[in-house]
Amino acid sequence: GAGVSQSPSNKVTEKGKDVELRCDPISGHTALYWYRQSLGQGLEFLIYFQGNSAPDKSGLPSDRFSAERTGGSVSTLTIQRTQQEDSAVYLCASSLHGGGRGVEQYFGPGTRLTVT
Amino acid sequence: DAKTTQPNSMESNEEEPVHLPCNHSTISGTDYIHWYRQLPSQGPEYVIHGLTSNVNNRMASLAIAEDRKSSTLILHRATLRDAAVYYCILMYNNNDMRFGAGTRLTVKP
């Protein structure tokens, strides 16, 4: 079956511009997560959705970052007024259920964002 | 916050077993131990998870110490496709996975 998909795969933008990154989770998965990975680093948790609501936004690094999820499916991560330190690979994952501690997450291929 | 400690890198020969260690001395009683791996230029891939008992699946085995302060991921026969960064992660709060630096596994032919 189809896995988690993300678009675009690569995005180059100028400092100060806004960008939108899209995630299509696996059909039927109620939980969705955003992470980012800077070059050579581990993953940094950004935000978690259960259905359309986001009970945990603790990882968003600043108020320039926001995310929404509509229809319990597609999610969009928006970065406003991008800065060079926002350059990273942004990864999306989904899981069948949320709220538990034994849940397997399925990751998409990521969007590589480069801010020039 | 519970944290994990893993060696930065390990090497293995092809078709030999690999034991990847992870220390998590501050683990709480309800933390699950998850292992993911990340191949070059790909998103992380789930490998295995457990709570107290040892676990086996088609990819690997997970051996958990009796006091749960450490665990070991076991790849029974390493292949070149197993070369990746392996992350040991504790899941403790609403699926908020905190990834560390992981162990970079190199498999030599």
Interface residues (C-beta under 8 A of the other chain):
Chain A: V4 A31 Y33 Y35 Q41 G42 L43 E44 F45 Y48 P55 D56 S58 G59 L91 A93 S95 G98 G99 G100 R101 G102 V103 E104 Q105 Y106 F107 G108 P109 G110
Chain B: T30 D31 Y32 Q42 G43 P44 E45 Y46 H49 L51 Y87 M91 Y92 N93 N94 N95 D96 M97 R98 F99 G100 A101 G102
